[in-house]
């Protein structure tokens, strides 16, 4: 199994997505672990799919 580019890391208040290639945080702070978003980012998902998943994760936060 190859090394994943995006991983979720626990931070105070929830989870953030870490980009291993660029070595910086990606996206917002999520209260729940965004497993489906991580799977899409590490897979071959298109822009529309990733955008829809991000909106859904943000909606769960509110």
Order of alpha helices (4+ residues) and beta strands (2+ residues): beta-beta-beta-alpha-alpha
